[in-house]
Amino acid sequence: MPKMKTKRSAAKRYRITGSGKVRYKKQNLRHILTKKNSKRKRRLRQPAILSSVEADRAKKLLPYG
């Protein structure tokens, strides 16, 4: 049986933590930053954890994650 292929788009967006949760980078920090206040931009820098339902979907795309 051949190796399973990882969905590269998912591999670039998600990382699996040691406890099995799925971590991702928040959106809205790429451009048009002048109208966003500092507090909002600071919060967007922090990684977030996917909900359990979404995490199950993401893990199917990352067979070796």
KOLDRENBA-545274 format. One record per residue (C-alpha): residue number from 1; x, y, z; chain. Coordinates in pm, 1 decimal, decimal comma, padded with zeros to 6 digits, m for minus. Layout:
BEGIN
pt nr->NUM X->X Y->Y Z->Z kette->A;
...
END
This chain:
BEGIN
pt nr->1 X->00000,0 Y->00000,0 Z->00000,0 kette->A;
pt nr->2 X->00146,4 Y->00340,4 Z->m00093,6 kette->A;
pt nr->3 X->00194,1 Y->00625,0 Z->00148,0 kette->A;
pt nr->4 X->m00099,7 Y->00857,8 Z->00209,0 kette->A;
pt nr->5 X->m00052,3 Y->01208,3 Z->00075,3 kette->A;
pt nr->6 X->m00085,1 Y->01510,3 Z->00299,7 kette->A;
pt nr->7 X->m00303,5 Y->01792,7 Z->00171,5 kette->A;
pt nr->8 X->m00038,6 Y->02062,2 Z->00133,0 kette->A;
pt nr->9 X->m00286,0 Y->02346,5 Z->00177,5 kette->A;
pt nr->10 X->m00379,9 Y->02209,8 Z->00521,3 kette->A;
pt nr->11 X->m00016,6 Y->02145,9 Z->00615,5 kette->A;
pt nr->12 X->00061,0 Y->02513,9 Z->00557,5 kette->A;
pt nr->13 X->m00230,8 Y->02631,0 Z->00771,8 kette->A;
pt nr->14 X->m00243,4 Y->02390,1 Z->01066,0 kette->A;
pt nr->15 X->m00005,5 Y->02235,2 Z->01320,1 kette->A;
pt nr->16 X->m00088,9 Y->01951,0 Z->01557,0 kette->A;
pt nr->17 X->00011,6 Y->02016,7 Z->01918,1 kette->A;
pt nr->18 X->00157,2 Y->01753,9 Z->02149,3 kette->A;
pt nr->19 X->m00182,1 Y->01696,6 Z->02310,6 kette->A;
pt nr->20 X->m00347,4 Y->01646,9 Z->01970,4 kette->A;
pt nr->21 X->m00516,4 Y->01985,2 Z->01933,8 kette->A;
pt nr->22 X->m00499,4 Y->02173,9 Z->01604,4 kette->A;
pt nr->23 X->m00335,1 Y->02515,5 Z->01610,6 kette->A;
pt nr->24 X->m00372,3 Y->02782,8 Z->01342,2 kette->A;
pt nr->25 X->m00280,2 Y->03146,3 Z->01276,7 kette->A;
pt nr->26 X->m00561,2 Y->03397,8 Z->01295,0 kette->A;
pt nr->27 X->m00669,1 Y->03593,8 Z->00989,0 kette->A;
pt nr->28 X->m00696,6 Y->03971,4 Z->00929,8 kette->A;
pt nr->29 X->m00333,7 Y->04067,7 Z->00995,5 kette->A;
pt nr->30 X->m00205,2 Y->04099,8 Z->00638,4 kette->A;
pt nr->31 X->m00307,0 Y->04442,4 Z->00509,5 kette->A;
pt nr->32 X->m00522,7 Y->04747,3 Z->00592,5 kette->A;
pt nr->33 X->m00366,3 Y->04756,8 Z->00938,6 kette->A;
pt nr->34 X->m00394,9 Y->05131,6 Z->00996,3 kette->A;
pt nr->35 X->m00763,7 Y->05120,2 Z->01087,4 kette->A;
pt nr->36 X->m00718,4 Y->04827,9 Z->01330,5 kette->A;
pt nr->37 X->m00623,0 Y->04927,4 Z->01681,0 kette->A;
pt nr->38 X->m00312,8 Y->04796,7 Z->01858,8 kette->A;
pt nr->39 X->m00506,7 Y->04575,9 Z->02097,9 kette->A;
pt nr->40 X->m00679,4 Y->04397,7 Z->01810,7 kette->A;
pt nr->41 X->m00354,3 Y->04346,3 Z->01616,8 kette->A;
pt nr->42 X->m00182,3 Y->04213,2 Z->01928,1 kette->A;
pt nr->43 X->m00458,2 Y->03956,3 Z->01982,2 kette->A;
pt nr->44 X->m00444,6 Y->03849,2 Z->01618,8 kette->A;
pt nr->45 X->m00074,5 Y->03761,7 Z->01656,5 kette->A;
pt nr->46 X->m00151,4 Y->03482,7 Z->01902,9 kette->A;
pt nr->47 X->m00215,6 Y->03134,8 Z->01762,3 kette->A;
pt nr->48 X->m00559,6 Y->02986,6 Z->01820,7 kette->A;
pt nr->49 X->m00697,9 Y->02635,1 Z->01868,9 kette->A;
pt nr->50 X->m00959,7 Y->02493,0 Z->01632,4 kette->A;
pt nr->51 X->m01288,1 Y->02373,8 Z->01777,8 kette->A;
pt nr->52 X->m01320,3 Y->01997,0 Z->01818,9 kette->A;
pt nr->53 X->m01551,1 Y->01957,5 Z->01516,0 kette->A;
pt nr->54 X->m01323,3 Y->02158,4 Z->01287,3 kette->A;
pt nr->55 X->m01016,9 Y->01983,9 Z->01429,9 kette->A;
pt nr->56 X->m01155,8 Y->01644,8 Z->01328,5 kette->A;
pt nr->57 X->m01197,0 Y->01770,4 Z->00971,7 kette->A;
pt nr->58 X->m00845,2 Y->01915,3 Z->00963,8 kette->A;
pt nr->59 X->m00686,7 Y->01596,5 Z->01098,2 kette->A;
pt nr->60 X->m00828,4 Y->01398,6 Z->00806,3 kette->A;
pt nr->61 X->m00626,8 Y->01621,6 Z->00575,2 kette->A;
pt nr->62 X->m00308,3 Y->01563,0 Z->00778,1 kette->A;
pt nr->63 X->m00266,3 Y->01185,2 Z->00799,3 kette->A;
pt nr->64 X->00083,4 Y->01206,8 Z->00949,0 kette->A;
pt nr->65 X->00024,0 Y->01516,4 Z->01162,4 kette->A;
END
